[in-house]
Amino acid sequence: MNRRQSKKDPYGDLHREAETTAPPVVCWLCGRPTAKTIVWHHPIPKSRGGRDVVPMHSICQQTLIANFSNAELQRYGMDVEGLLANPNVRKFVDWVAGKDPEFTATISKKQR
């Protein structure tokens, strides 16, 4: 004898959940949506007691590291506007605003 099929698919909910997409994660610095690769950056460096992490593009993280020391990053903390006040960072964010989320490039060395 065959078992009677349920009118409701027991695995139907799993398929529906997989179809819904989660909202894109946005970069903490530039505000663009991130791609598959997300860098979890410590705005306050771990060596300075930082515990919080924020999602970023790798190119955005490289720009911060190239323009600020750990002591400067500790002073700014979670203040994105303070970081964007730096002319080099503002120029970078304006430049990268129209790029694809997967975009990567080489960042110049630290300018100190």
SULTA-V949142 format. One line per field, one symbol per residue. ss: DSSP state (H for helix, E for strand, L for the rest). phi: phi as a letter, one per 40 degrees, with the letter a starting at -180 (. if undefined). psi: psi as a letter, one per 20 degrees, with the letter a starting at -180 (. if undefined). A space follows every 50 residues. Layout:
ss->???
phi->???
psi->???
This chain:
ss->LLLLLLLLLLLHHHHHHHHLLLLLLELLLLLLELLLLLEEELLLLHHHLL LLLEEELHHHHHHHHHHLLHHHHHHHLLLHHHHHLLHHHHHHHHHHLLLL LLLLLLLLLLLL
phi->.ccccccbccbcccccccccccccccccccgcccbccbccbcdcddcbgc bcbbcaccccccccccbbccccccccgcccccccccccccccccccdccc dccbacbcccbb
psi->pqqppqhpphjhhghhhhhpqqqqpqphgijqqrbhoppoqogoqhijjp hqqqprqhhgghgghhiqrhgghgghcjnhhghihphggggghhgihjrq hipqrpqrrpn.
